[in-house]
Amino acid sequence: MPSPVDLPAVLATIDQPWSPRTVAVLDDYDLRVVHTRGEFTRHSHPETDEVFLVLSGSLTIRMDDGDLTLGPGQLYVVPKGTPHQPYSPDGRAPPVGHPGPRRRPKTARREPRALACSGT
C-alpha cells in the first residue's frame, strides 16, 4: 500500500518560489505543490482547467475580469483558455493545487489541473 504524502515535509524541501514538486500522479496529471512569492508569469491553458486550492496564507489570481483573492481552505477553478497570473505579494501564499499534465489527453473530457502553494 502506498504511503500518504506529507505535504509539509515536501514543501520544506523547496527553497525557491515557483519551483513546483510533484507529490502524486492522478490519471494523466502530476499533482504539484509550490511555494509562492511575487508574480508568476501570466499564462493560460488552452486544453485544461487549472485548480487553485489555498492551504495557508493568501493567493491572488489576476484575470481580465478582475482579481480574485483566495484564503486558507478556498478553492477556485480557472476555466481552460482563461489568461491568469498567480500573485503572492509577501510570500505568505498557501499551498495551492496545481497538477500539471504529464501528457495531454486526446479526449474531449475537460481534465482538471491543480496547484498547491505555500509561502516561503
SULRA-V567010 format. One record per residue. N is the residue number from 1. PSI is psi in whole degrees, 0 to 359 (none if undefined). NEAR is the number of other C-alpha atoms within 10 Angstrom. Layout:
BEGIN
{{N;PSI;NEAR} {N;PSI;NEAR}}
END
This chain:
BEGIN
{{1;133;3} {2;151;4} {3;152;5} {4;155;8} {5;130;10} {6;92;9} {7;317;14} {8;323;11} {9;319;9} {10;315;14} {11;329;21} {12;341;11} {13;353;9} {14;120;17} {15;358;11} {16;139;12} {17;151;18} {18;32;18} {19;84;13} {20;154;21} {21;134;19} {22;126;17} {23;344;17} {24;164;14} {25;129;14} {26;110;13} {27;241;11} {28;16;14} {29;143;21} {30;137;21} {31;124;22} {32;153;24} {33;154;29} {34;147;28} {35;144;26} {36;148;30} {37;128;22} {38;207;15} {39;144;17} {40;161;15} {41;137;10} {42;133;13} {43;175;13} {44;165;17} {45;101;15} {46;338;11} {47;354;17} {48;153;21} {49;167;19} {50;131;24} {51;133;20} {52;123;25} {53;118;23} {54;126;25} {55;328;22} {56;159;19} {57;215;19} {58;158;26} {59;131;33} {60;134;18} {61;113;21} {62;128;17} {63;165;16} {64;327;9} {65;358;9} {66;169;8} {67;147;14} {68;123;12} {69;129;15} {70;143;22} {71;183;16} {72;132;16} {73;0;14} {74;146;16} {75;145;16} {76;139;17} {77;119;14} {78;118;21} {79;149;19} {80;143;17} {81;355;14} {82;118;17} {83;135;17} {84;158;23} {85;108;17} {86;142;22} {87;133;22} {88;103;23} {89;326;13} {90;10;14} {91;13;20} {92;16;19} {93;157;30} {94;170;29} {95;132;29} {96;160;30} {97;120;24} {98;88;25} {99;125;27} {100;151;22} {101;137;19} {102;321;13} {103;148;10} {104;127;12} {105;147;15} {106;13;7} {107;172;7} {108;357;7} {109;146;9} {110;106;12} {111;135;17} {112;152;20} {113;151;25} {114;157;25} {115;131;23} {116;129;28} {117;156;34} {118;145;29} {119;156;21} {120;none;18}}
END
